[in-house]
Amino acid sequence: MKTYKVQIVIAVIIGLLSSGCISDDEFDRSPFNDIKTFQLPGQAGLTAINREEKSIIIPMSEEAELSDVVPSNIEISNLATISPSMTSPQNFNEPVVYEVRAENNEIAIWTVTAIPALPNPQLPNSNFDQWYTVGNYQQPGESADNTVWGTANRALALVGEANTNPVDLGNGDFAAKLTSEPAPLLVRMAAATLFTGTFTQGFPSPTDPRSNIDFGTPFSGRPDAFRVDYRYLPGESYEDADGNPLSGSDQCDIYVLLEKREGDVVQRIGTGWFRSDALVQDWSTLEIPITYGELSPSDPQFEYANIREGESWGQSSDTPTHITVVFSSSALGDFFTGAIGSELWVNNFELMY
């Protein structure tokens, strides 16, 4: 009977996810002619999409080739078409005009402009002051179209409450609060994560929380370190995935990975990682150096910060194409190990040059 009830709950959740992802062409002929995603090779930061003005701004690294470029990723409204085609090379030394035709033949004219990236780039909304509302929870960023930050809130909010939330510190200053919560289904706990990237469509695998996360965002800087204000309050009972007590206490994770991505090849260029179980009740400022090149056994984070399967080490002198930043209230939350009630508060993340 218990198994049957779990199957019903899962079916309901999948139904909710499906209904939450209804395409914009469900009824009649679709009038939608938006560009939802636009990325170029050599991109150095977040694409800024203005739907009202039908304009797209893309920051590019200094060495990026712009004269004969095929966009690396374009997503448009369902059943719409785009001209020039997605695979047609363009000269992005000047603004490029795209025509997006909806299924009902309504046409939108979009202008894509590539601009030089600022030196010593920072990530947008890295002070976490901007949040937008999605249903009954909030996400960090200006809007879904203009943010580099993702969380697992969407999946959790379907069956419970979001566990990454804004906290108003006063005078327009907001922080992000990440809390490890009891899991709504199948597993013991759900660690809170805040990361650069996106939480993808579909229901996440209960045994692999990373399966629905695309980590990272385009970036071409070479920072020496990162700095962040933080608090950490480990939960009372540190347990494994089966609820067995463990020695020690829960740990937070805060890390930066710099990567060079070319097609399916991912090379690690730089690593900056902080993992700690220390109780930090008052706001403290943390500064962690970034190590370029392969980690050695003498590096304190060697055991847990090494490259993952399918990745390799790049040259320490290479320029990154992507940056992954991750905050987690329970370092081993991927394995459902940690303490329910652990809280990680973060504010004012900054890359140091």
Contacts in CASP RR format, 6 or more apart in sequence:
PFRMAT RR
TARGET T0000
AUTHOR 0000-0000-0000
METHOD contacts of the structure
MODEL  1
MKTYKVQIVIAVIIGLLSSGCISDDEFDRSPFNDIKTFQLPGQAGLTAIN
REEKSIIIPMSEEAELSDVVPSNIEISNLATISPSMTSPQNFNEPVVYEV
RAENNEIAIWTVTAIPALPNPQLPNSNFDQWYTVGNYQQPGESADNTVWG
TANRALALVGEANTNPVDLGNGDFAAKLTSEPAPLLVRMAAATLFTGTFT
QGFPSPTDPRSNIDFGTPFSGRPDAFRVDYRYLPGESYEDADGNPLSGSD
QCDIYVLLEKREGDVVQRIGTGWFRSDALVQDWSTLEIPITYGELSPSDP
QFEYANIREGESWGQSSDTPTHITVVFSSSALGDFFTGAIGSELWVNNFE
LMY
6 185 0 8 1.000
6 186 0 8 1.000
9 159 0 8 1.000
9 185 0 8 1.000
10 185 0 8 1.000
10 203 0 8 1.000
13 158 0 8 1.000
13 159 0 8 1.000
13 185 0 8 1.000
13 203 0 8 1.000
14 203 0 8 1.000
16 158 0 8 1.000
17 158 0 8 1.000
17 201 0 8 1.000
17 202 0 8 1.000
17 203 0 8 1.000
21 201 0 8 1.000
21 202 0 8 1.000
23 30 0 8 1.000
23 78 0 8 1.000
24 30 0 8 1.000
24 32 0 8 1.000
24 77 0 8 1.000
24 78 0 8 1.000
25 32 0 8 1.000
25 77 0 8 1.000
25 78 0 8 1.000
25 79 0 8 1.000
25 103 0 8 1.000
28 104 0 8 1.000
29 102 0 8 1.000
29 103 0 8 1.000
29 104 0 8 1.000
30 77 0 8 1.000
30 78 0 8 1.000
30 79 0 8 1.000
30 80 0 8 1.000
30 102 0 8 1.000
30 103 0 8 1.000
30 104 0 8 1.000
31 102 0 8 1.000
31 103 0 8 1.000
31 104 0 8 1.000
31 106 0 8 1.000
32 77 0 8 1.000
32 78 0 8 1.000
32 80 0 8 1.000
32 102 0 8 1.000
32 103 0 8 1.000
33 76 0 8 1.000
33 77 0 8 1.000
33 80 0 8 1.000
33 100 0 8 1.000
33 101 0 8 1.000
33 102 0 8 1.000
33 106 0 8 1.000
33 107 0 8 1.000
33 108 0 8 1.000
34 51 0 8 1.000
34 76 0 8 1.000
34 77 0 8 1.000
34 80 0 8 1.000
34 100 0 8 1.000
34 108 0 8 1.000
35 49 0 8 1.000
35 56 0 8 1.000
35 74 0 8 1.000
35 75 0 8 1.000
35 76 0 8 1.000
35 82 0 8 1.000
35 98 0 8 1.000
35 100 0 8 1.000
35 110 0 8 1.000
36 49 0 8 1.000
36 75 0 8 1.000
36 76 0 8 1.000
36 77 0 8 1.000
36 145 0 8 1.000
37 47 0 8 1.000
37 73 0 8 1.000
37 74 0 8 1.000
37 75 0 8 1.000
38 47 0 8 1.000
38 49 0 8 1.000
38 56 0 8 1.000
38 58 0 8 1.000
38 71 0 8 1.000
38 73 0 8 1.000
38 74 0 8 1.000
38 75 0 8 1.000
38 112 0 8 1.000
39 47 0 8 1.000
39 58 0 8 1.000
39 71 0 8 1.000
39 72 0 8 1.000
39 73 0 8 1.000
39 74 0 8 1.000
39 218 0 8 1.000
40 58 0 8 1.000
40 60 0 8 1.000
40 64 0 8 1.000
40 69 0 8 1.000
40 71 0 8 1.000
40 72 0 8 1.000
40 92 0 8 1.000
40 114 0 8 1.000
41 64 0 8 1.000
41 65 0 8 1.000
41 69 0 8 1.000
41 70 0 8 1.000
41 72 0 8 1.000
42 60 0 8 1.000
42 61 0 8 1.000
42 64 0 8 1.000
42 218 0 8 1.000
42 220 0 8 1.000
42 321 0 8 1.000
43 58 0 8 1.000
43 59 0 8 1.000
43 60 0 8 1.000
43 61 0 8 1.000
43 64 0 8 1.000
43 72 0 8 1.000
43 218 0 8 1.000
43 220 0 8 1.000
43 321 0 8 1.000
44 59 0 8 1.000
44 60 0 8 1.000
44 61 0 8 1.000
44 64 0 8 1.000
44 117 0 8 1.000
44 121 0 8 1.000
44 218 0 8 1.000
44 219 0 8 1.000
44 220 0 8 1.000
44 221 0 8 1.000
45 58 0 8 1.000
45 59 0 8 1.000
45 117 0 8 1.000
45 121 0 8 1.000
45 148 0 8 1.000
45 217 0 8 1.000
45 218 0 8 1.000
45 219 0 8 1.000
45 220 0 8 1.000
46 59 0 8 1.000
46 123 0 8 1.000
46 124 0 8 1.000
46 146 0 8 1.000
46 147 0 8 1.000
46 148 0 8 1.000
46 217 0 8 1.000
46 218 0 8 1.000
47 56 0 8 1.000
47 57 0 8 1.000
47 58 0 8 1.000
47 218 0 8 1.000
48 56 0 8 1.000
48 57 0 8 1.000
48 58 0 8 1.000
48 146 0 8 1.000
49 55 0 8 1.000
49 56 0 8 1.000
49 145 0 8 1.000
49 146 0 8 1.000
50 56 0 8 1.000
50 57 0 8 1.000
51 145 0 8 1.000
54 108 0 8 1.000
54 109 0 8 1.000
54 110 0 8 1.000
54 111 0 8 1.000
55 110 0 8 1.000
55 111 0 8 1.000
55 112 0 8 1.000
55 113 0 8 1.000
56 110 0 8 1.000
56 111 0 8 1.000
56 112 0 8 1.000
56 113 0 8 1.000
57 113 0 8 1.000
57 115 0 8 1.000
58 92 0 8 1.000
58 112 0 8 1.000
58 113 0 8 1.000
58 114 0 8 1.000
58 115 0 8 1.000
59 114 0 8 1.000
59 115 0 8 1.000
59 116 0 8 1.000
59 117 0 8 1.000
59 118 0 8 1.000
59 121 0 8 1.000
60 66 0 8 1.000
60 92 0 8 1.000
60 114 0 8 1.000
60 115 0 8 1.000
60 116 0 8 1.000
60 117 0 8 1.000
61 117 0 8 1.000
61 220 0 8 1.000
61 319 0 8 1.000
62 116 0 8 1.000
62 117 0 8 1.000
63 319 0 8 1.000
64 114 0 8 1.000
66 91 0 8 1.000
66 92 0 8 1.000
66 93 0 8 1.000
66 114 0 8 1.000
67 91 0 8 1.000
67 92 0 8 1.000
67 93 0 8 1.000
68 89 0 8 1.000
68 90 0 8 1.000
68 91 0 8 1.000
69 89 0 8 1.000
69 90 0 8 1.000
69 91 0 8 1.000
69 92 0 8 1.000
70 87 0 8 1.000
70 88 0 8 1.000
70 89 0 8 1.000
70 90 0 8 1.000
71 86 0 8 1.000
71 90 0 8 1.000
74 82 0 8 1.000
74 86 0 8 1.000
76 82 0 8 1.000
76 100 0 8 1.000
77 100 0 8 1.000
77 102 0 8 1.000
79 102 0 8 1.000
79 103 0 8 1.000
80 100 0 8 1.000
80 101 0 8 1.000
80 102 0 8 1.000
80 103 0 8 1.000
81 100 0 8 1.000
81 101 0 8 1.000
82 98 0 8 1.000
82 99 0 8 1.000
82 100 0 8 1.000
82 101 0 8 1.000
83 98 0 8 1.000
83 99 0 8 1.000
83 101 0 8 1.000
84 90 0 8 1.000
84 96 0 8 1.000
84 98 0 8 1.000
90 96 0 8 1.000
92 112 0 8 1.000
92 114 0 8 1.000
93 114 0 8 1.000
95 111 0 8 1.000
95 112 0 8 1.000
95 113 0 8 1.000
96 111 0 8 1.000
96 112 0 8 1.000
96 113 0 8 1.000
97 109 0 8 1.000
97 110 0 8 1.000
97 111 0 8 1.000
97 112 0 8 1.000
98 109 0 8 1.000
98 110 0 8 1.000
98 111 0 8 1.000
98 112 0 8 1.000
99 107 0 8 1.000
99 108 0 8 1.000
99 109 0 8 1.000
99 110 0 8 1.000
100 107 0 8 1.000
100 108 0 8 1.000
100 110 0 8 1.000
101 107 0 8 1.000
102 108 0 8 1.000
117 220 0 8 1.000
120 221 0 8 1.000
120 223 0 8 1.000
120 351 0 8 1.000
120 353 0 8 1.000
121 219 0 8 1.000
121 220 0 8 1.000
121 221 0 8 1.000
121 351 0 8 1.000
122 350 0 8 1.000
122 351 0 8 1.000
123 148 0 8 1.000
123 196 0 8 1.000
123 217 0 8 1.000
123 219 0 8 1.000
123 323 0 8 1.000
123 325 0 8 1.000
123 349 0 8 1.000
123 351 0 8 1.000
124 141 0 8 1.000
124 142 0 8 1.000
124 146 0 8 1.000
124 147 0 8 1.000
124 148 0 8 1.000
125 140 0 8 1.000
125 141 0 8 1.000
125 142 0 8 1.000
125 147 0 8 1.000
125 148 0 8 1.000
125 149 0 8 1.000
126 348 0 8 1.000
126 349 0 8 1.000
126 350 0 8 1.000
126 351 0 8 1.000
127 173 0 8 1.000
127 174 0 8 1.000
127 347 0 8 1.000
127 348 0 8 1.000
127 349 0 8 1.000
128 140 0 8 1.000
128 166 0 8 1.000
128 174 0 8 1.000
128 175 0 8 1.000
128 176 0 8 1.000
128 346 0 8 1.000
128 347 0 8 1.000
128 348 0 8 1.000
128 349 0 8 1.000
129 172 0 8 1.000
129 173 0 8 1.000
129 174 0 8 1.000
130 140 0 8 1.000
130 141 0 8 1.000
130 142 0 8 1.000
130 174 0 8 1.000
131 138 0 8 1.000
131 139 0 8 1.000
131 140 0 8 1.000
131 141 0 8 1.000
131 166 0 8 1.000
131 174 0 8 1.000
132 138 0 8 1.000
132 139 0 8 1.000
132 141 0 8 1.000
132 142 0 8 1.000
132 143 0 8 1.000
132 144 0 8 1.000
132 147 0 8 1.000
133 139 0 8 1.000
134 144 0 8 1.000
134 153 0 8 1.000
134 154 0 8 1.000
135 157 0 8 1.000
136 157 0 8 1.000
136 162 0 8 1.000
137 153 0 8 1.000
137 154 0 8 1.000
137 157 0 8 1.000
137 161 0 8 1.000
137 162 0 8 1.000
137 165 0 8 1.000
138 153 0 8 1.000
138 162 0 8 1.000
138 165 0 8 1.000
138 166 0 8 1.000
139 147 0 8 1.000
139 149 0 8 1.000
139 150 0 8 1.000
139 151 0 8 1.000
139 153 0 8 1.000
140 147 0 8 1.000
140 149 0 8 1.000
140 150 0 8 1.000
140 151 0 8 1.000
140 164 0 8 1.000
140 166 0 8 1.000
140 176 0 8 1.000
140 194 0 8 1.000
141 147 0 8 1.000
141 149 0 8 1.000
148 196 0 8 1.000
148 197 0 8 1.000
148 216 0 8 1.000
148 217 0 8 1.000
149 194 0 8 1.000
149 195 0 8 1.000
149 196 0 8 1.000
149 197 0 8 1.000
150 194 0 8 1.000
150 195 0 8 1.000
150 196 0 8 1.000
150 197 0 8 1.000
150 198 0 8 1.000
150 199 0 8 1.000
151 162 0 8 1.000
151 164 0 8 1.000
151 192 0 8 1.000
151 193 0 8 1.000
151 194 0 8 1.000
151 195 0 8 1.000
151 199 0 8 1.000
152 163 0 8 1.000
152 164 0 8 1.000
152 190 0 8 1.000
152 192 0 8 1.000
152 193 0 8 1.000
152 199 0 8 1.000
152 204 0 8 1.000
152 209 0 8 1.000
152 213 0 8 1.000
153 162 0 8 1.000
153 163 0 8 1.000
153 164 0 8 1.000
153 199 0 8 1.000
154 199 0 8 1.000
155 199 0 8 1.000
155 203 0 8 1.000
155 204 0 8 1.000
155 212 0 8 1.000
156 162 0 8 1.000
156 163 0 8 1.000
156 181 0 8 1.000
156 184 0 8 1.000
156 190 0 8 1.000
159 184 0 8 1.000
159 185 0 8 1.000
160 184 0 8 1.000
161 181 0 8 1.000
163 178 0 8 1.000
163 179 0 8 1.000
163 180 0 8 1.000
163 181 0 8 1.000
163 190 0 8 1.000
163 192 0 8 1.000
163 329 0 8 1.000
164 176 0 8 1.000
164 177 0 8 1.000
164 178 0 8 1.000
164 179 0 8 1.000
164 192 0 8 1.000
164 193 0 8 1.000
164 194 0 8 1.000
165 176 0 8 1.000
165 177 0 8 1.000
165 179 0 8 1.000
166 174 0 8 1.000
166 175 0 8 1.000
166 176 0 8 1.000
166 177 0 8 1.000
167 174 0 8 1.000
167 175 0 8 1.000
167 176 0 8 1.000
167 177 0 8 1.000
167 345 0 8 1.000
168 174 0 8 1.000
169 175 0 8 1.000
169 347 0 8 1.000
173 347 0 8 1.000
174 347 0 8 1.000
175 229 0 8 1.000
175 345 0 8 1.000
175 346 0 8 1.000
175 347 0 8 1.000
176 194 0 8 1.000
176 327 0 8 1.000
176 345 0 8 1.000
176 346 0 8 1.000
176 347 0 8 1.000
177 343 0 8 1.000
177 344 0 8 1.000
177 345 0 8 1.000
178 191 0 8 1.000
178 192 0 8 1.000
178 193 0 8 1.000
178 194 0 8 1.000
178 327 0 8 1.000
178 328 0 8 1.000
178 329 0 8 1.000
178 343 0 8 1.000
178 344 0 8 1.000
178 345 0 8 1.000
178 346 0 8 1.000
179 192 0 8 1.000
179 329 0 8 1.000
179 341 0 8 1.000
179 342 0 8 1.000
179 343 0 8 1.000
180 189 0 8 1.000
180 190 0 8 1.000
180 191 0 8 1.000
180 192 0 8 1.000
180 235 0 8 1.000
180 250 0 8 1.000
180 329 0 8 1.000
180 330 0 8 1.000
180 333 0 8 1.000
180 338 0 8 1.000
180 339 0 8 1.000
180 340 0 8 1.000
180 341 0 8 1.000
180 342 0 8 1.000
180 343 0 8 1.000
181 189 0 8 1.000
181 190 0 8 1.000
181 192 0 8 1.000
181 340 0 8 1.000
181 341 0 8 1.000
182 188 0 8 1.000
182 189 0 8 1.000
182 190 0 8 1.000
182 340 0 8 1.000
183 189 0 8 1.000
183 190 0 8 1.000
183 336 0 8 1.000
184 190 0 8 1.000
185 206 0 8 1.000
186 206 0 8 1.000
187 206 0 8 1.000
187 241 0 8 1.000
187 336 0 8 1.000
188 239 0 8 1.000
188 241 0 8 1.000
188 242 0 8 1.000
188 243 0 8 1.000
188 336 0 8 1.000
188 340 0 8 1.000
189 330 0 8 1.000
189 333 0 8 1.000
189 336 0 8 1.000
189 338 0 8 1.000
189 340 0 8 1.000
191 328 0 8 1.000
191 329 0 8 1.000
191 330 0 8 1.000
191 333 0 8 1.000
191 334 0 8 1.000
191 338 0 8 1.000
191 342 0 8 1.000
192 328 0 8 1.000
192 329 0 8 1.000
192 330 0 8 1.000
192 344 0 8 1.000
193 326 0 8 1.000
193 327 0 8 1.000
193 328 0 8 1.000
193 329 0 8 1.000
194 326 0 8 1.000
194 327 0 8 1.000
194 328 0 8 1.000
194 346 0 8 1.000
195 213 0 8 1.000
195 215 0 8 1.000
195 216 0 8 1.000
195 324 0 8 1.000
195 325 0 8 1.000
195 326 0 8 1.000
195 327 0 8 1.000
196 215 0 8 1.000
196 216 0 8 1.000
196 217 0 8 1.000
196 323 0 8 1.000
196 324 0 8 1.000
196 325 0 8 1.000
196 326 0 8 1.000
197 213 0 8 1.000
197 214 0 8 1.000
197 215 0 8 1.000
197 216 0 8 1.000
197 217 0 8 1.000
197 324 0 8 1.000
198 213 0 8 1.000
198 214 0 8 1.000
199 212 0 8 1.000
199 213 0 8 1.000
200 212 0 8 1.000
200 213 0 8 1.000
200 214 0 8 1.000
201 212 0 8 1.000
202 212 0 8 1.000
203 212 0 8 1.000
204 211 0 8 1.000
204 212 0 8 1.000
205 211 0 8 1.000
205 212 0 8 1.000
208 334 0 8 1.000
209 333 0 8 1.000
209 334 0 8 1.000
210 334 0 8 1.000
215 324 0 8 1.000
215 326 0 8 1.000
216 259 0 8 1.000
216 322 0 8 1.000
216 323 0 8 1.000
216 324 0 8 1.000
216 325 0 8 1.000
217 322 0 8 1.000
217 323 0 8 1.000
217 324 0 8 1.000
218 321 0 8 1.000
218 322 0 8 1.000
219 258 0 8 1.000
219 320 0 8 1.000
219 321 0 8 1.000
219 322 0 8 1.000
219 323 0 8 1.000
220 319 0 8 1.000
220 320 0 8 1.000
220 321 0 8 1.000
221 258 0 8 1.000
221 319 0 8 1.000
221 320 0 8 1.000
221 323 0 8 1.000
221 351 0 8 1.000
222 258 0 8 1.000
222 292 0 8 1.000
222 319 0 8 1.000
222 320 0 8 1.000
222 353 0 8 1.000
223 256 0 8 1.000
223 290 0 8 1.000
223 351 0 8 1.000
223 352 0 8 1.000
223 353 0 8 1.000
224 289 0 8 1.000
224 290 0 8 1.000
224 352 0 8 1.000
224 353 0 8 1.000
225 272 0 8 1.000
225 287 0 8 1.000
225 288 0 8 1.000
225 289 0 8 1.000
225 290 0 8 1.000
225 351 0 8 1.000
225 352 0 8 1.000
226 256 0 8 1.000
226 272 0 8 1.000
226 287 0 8 1.000
226 288 0 8 1.000
226 290 0 8 1.000
226 325 0 8 1.000
226 349 0 8 1.000
226 350 0 8 1.000
226 351 0 8 1.000
226 352 0 8 1.000
227 285 0 8 1.000
227 286 0 8 1.000
227 287 0 8 1.000
227 288 0 8 1.000
227 348 0 8 1.000
227 349 0 8 1.000
227 350 0 8 1.000
227 351 0 8 1.000
227 352 0 8 1.000
228 254 0 8 1.000
228 285 0 8 1.000
228 286 0 8 1.000
228 346 0 8 1.000
228 347 0 8 1.000
228 348 0 8 1.000
228 349 0 8 1.000
228 350 0 8 1.000
229 283 0 8 1.000
229 284 0 8 1.000
229 285 0 8 1.000
229 286 0 8 1.000
229 346 0 8 1.000
229 347 0 8 1.000
229 348 0 8 1.000
230 252 0 8 1.000
230 254 0 8 1.000
230 280 0 8 1.000
230 283 0 8 1.000
230 284 0 8 1.000
230 286 0 8 1.000
230 344 0 8 1.000
230 345 0 8 1.000
230 346 0 8 1.000
230 347 0 8 1.000
231 280 0 8 1.000
231 281 0 8 1.000
231 282 0 8 1.000
231 283 0 8 1.000
231 284 0 8 1.000
231 343 0 8 1.000
231 344 0 8 1.000
231 345 0 8 1.000
232 252 0 8 1.000
232 276 0 8 1.000
232 278 0 8 1.000
232 279 0 8 1.000
232 280 0 8 1.000
232 342 0 8 1.000
232 343 0 8 1.000
232 344 0 8 1.000
232 345 0 8 1.000
233 279 0 8 1.000
233 280 0 8 1.000
233 281 0 8 1.000
233 342 0 8 1.000
233 343 0 8 1.000
234 249 0 8 1.000
234 250 0 8 1.000
234 251 0 8 1.000
234 252 0 8 1.000
234 277 0 8 1.000
234 279 0 8 1.000
234 339 0 8 1.000
234 342 0 8 1.000
235 249 0 8 1.000
235 250 0 8 1.000
235 339 0 8 1.000
235 340 0 8 1.000
235 341 0 8 1.000
235 342 0 8 1.000
235 343 0 8 1.000
236 339 0 8 1.000
236 341 0 8 1.000
237 245 0 8 1.000
237 339 0 8 1.000
237 340 0 8 1.000
238 245 0 8 1.000
238 246 0 8 1.000
238 247 0 8 1.000
238 248 0 8 1.000
238 249 0 8 1.000
238 250 0 8 1.000
238 338 0 8 1.000
238 339 0 8 1.000
239 245 0 8 1.000
239 246 0 8 1.000
239 337 0 8 1.000
239 338 0 8 1.000
239 339 0 8 1.000
240 246 0 8 1.000
240 335 0 8 1.000
240 336 0 8 1.000
240 337 0 8 1.000
240 338 0 8 1.000
241 335 0 8 1.000
241 336 0 8 1.000
241 337 0 8 1.000
246 337 0 8 1.000
246 338 0 8 1.000
248 277 0 8 1.000
249 277 0 8 1.000
249 339 0 8 1.000
250 277 0 8 1.000
250 329 0 8 1.000
250 330 0 8 1.000
250 331 0 8 1.000
250 338 0 8 1.000
250 339 0 8 1.000
250 342 0 8 1.000
251 275 0 8 1.000
251 276 0 8 1.000
251 277 0 8 1.000
251 330 0 8 1.000
251 331 0 8 1.000
251 332 0 8 1.000
252 274 0 8 1.000
252 275 0 8 1.000
252 276 0 8 1.000
252 277 0 8 1.000
252 327 0 8 1.000
252 328 0 8 1.000
252 329 0 8 1.000
252 330 0 8 1.000
252 331 0 8 1.000
252 342 0 8 1.000
252 344 0 8 1.000
253 273 0 8 1.000
253 274 0 8 1.000
253 275 0 8 1.000
253 326 0 8 1.000
253 327 0 8 1.000
253 328 0 8 1.000
253 330 0 8 1.000
253 331 0 8 1.000
254 273 0 8 1.000
254 274 0 8 1.000
254 275 0 8 1.000
254 286 0 8 1.000
254 288 0 8 1.000
254 326 0 8 1.000
254 327 0 8 1.000
254 328 0 8 1.000
254 344 0 8 1.000
254 346 0 8 1.000
255 271 0 8 1.000
255 272 0 8 1.000
255 273 0 8 1.000
255 274 0 8 1.000
255 275 0 8 1.000
255 305 0 8 1.000
255 325 0 8 1.000
255 326 0 8 1.000
256 270 0 8 1.000
256 271 0 8 1.000
256 272 0 8 1.000
256 273 0 8 1.000
256 288 0 8 1.000
256 290 0 8 1.000
256 323 0 8 1.000
256 324 0 8 1.000
256 325 0 8 1.000
256 351 0 8 1.000
257 268 0 8 1.000
257 270 0 8 1.000
257 271 0 8 1.000
257 272 0 8 1.000
257 323 0 8 1.000
257 324 0 8 1.000
257 325 0 8 1.000
257 326 0 8 1.000
258 268 0 8 1.000
258 269 0 8 1.000
258 270 0 8 1.000
258 271 0 8 1.000
258 290 0 8 1.000
258 292 0 8 1.000
258 320 0 8 1.000
258 322 0 8 1.000
258 323 0 8 1.000
259 266 0 8 1.000
259 267 0 8 1.000
259 268 0 8 1.000
259 269 0 8 1.000
259 270 0 8 1.000
259 320 0 8 1.000
259 321 0 8 1.000
259 322 0 8 1.000
259 323 0 8 1.000
259 324 0 8 1.000
260 266 0 8 1.000
260 267 0 8 1.000
260 269 0 8 1.000
260 314 0 8 1.000
260 318 0 8 1.000
260 319 0 8 1.000
260 320 0 8 1.000
260 321 0 8 1.000
260 322 0 8 1.000
261 267 0 8 1.000
261 321 0 8 1.000
261 322 0 8 1.000
262 321 0 8 1.000
265 312 0 8 1.000
266 310 0 8 1.000
266 311 0 8 1.000
266 312 0 8 1.000
267 311 0 8 1.000
267 312 0 8 1.000
267 313 0 8 1.000
267 314 0 8 1.000
267 318 0 8 1.000
268 293 0 8 1.000
268 294 0 8 1.000
268 307 0 8 1.000
268 311 0 8 1.000
268 312 0 8 1.000
268 313 0 8 1.000
268 314 0 8 1.000
269 292 0 8 1.000
269 293 0 8 1.000
269 314 0 8 1.000
269 315 0 8 1.000
269 316 0 8 1.000
269 318 0 8 1.000
269 319 0 8 1.000
269 320 0 8 1.000
270 290 0 8 1.000
270 291 0 8 1.000
270 292 0 8 1.000
270 293 0 8 1.000
270 316 0 8 1.000
270 320 0 8 1.000
271 290 0 8 1.000
271 291 0 8 1.000
271 293 0 8 1.000
271 295 0 8 1.000
271 301 0 8 1.000
271 305 0 8 1.000
272 288 0 8 1.000
272 289 0 8 1.000
272 290 0 8 1.000
272 291 0 8 1.000
272 301 0 8 1.000
272 305 0 8 1.000
273 288 0 8 1.000
273 301 0 8 1.000
273 304 0 8 1.000
273 305 0 8 1.000
274 286 0 8 1.000
274 288 0 8 1.000
275 301 0 8 1.000
275 304 0 8 1.000
275 331 0 8 1.000
283 345 0 8 1.000
283 347 0 8 1.000
287 352 0 8 1.000
291 299 0 8 1.000
292 316 0 8 1.000
292 317 0 8 1.000
293 313 0 8 1.000
293 314 0 8 1.000
293 315 0 8 1.000
293 316 0 8 1.000
294 313 0 8 1.000
294 314 0 8 1.000
294 316 0 8 1.000
295 301 0 8 1.000
295 302 0 8 1.000
295 305 0 8 1.000
295 306 0 8 1.000
296 302 0 8 1.000
299 305 0 8 1.000
304 331 0 8 1.000
307 313 0 8 1.000
325 349 0 8 1.000
327 344 0 8 1.000
327 346 0 8 1.000
328 344 0 8 1.000
329 341 0 8 1.000
329 342 0 8 1.000
329 343 0 8 1.000
329 344 0 8 1.000
330 337 0 8 1.000
330 338 0 8 1.000
330 339 0 8 1.000
330 342 0 8 1.000
332 338 0 8 1.000
END
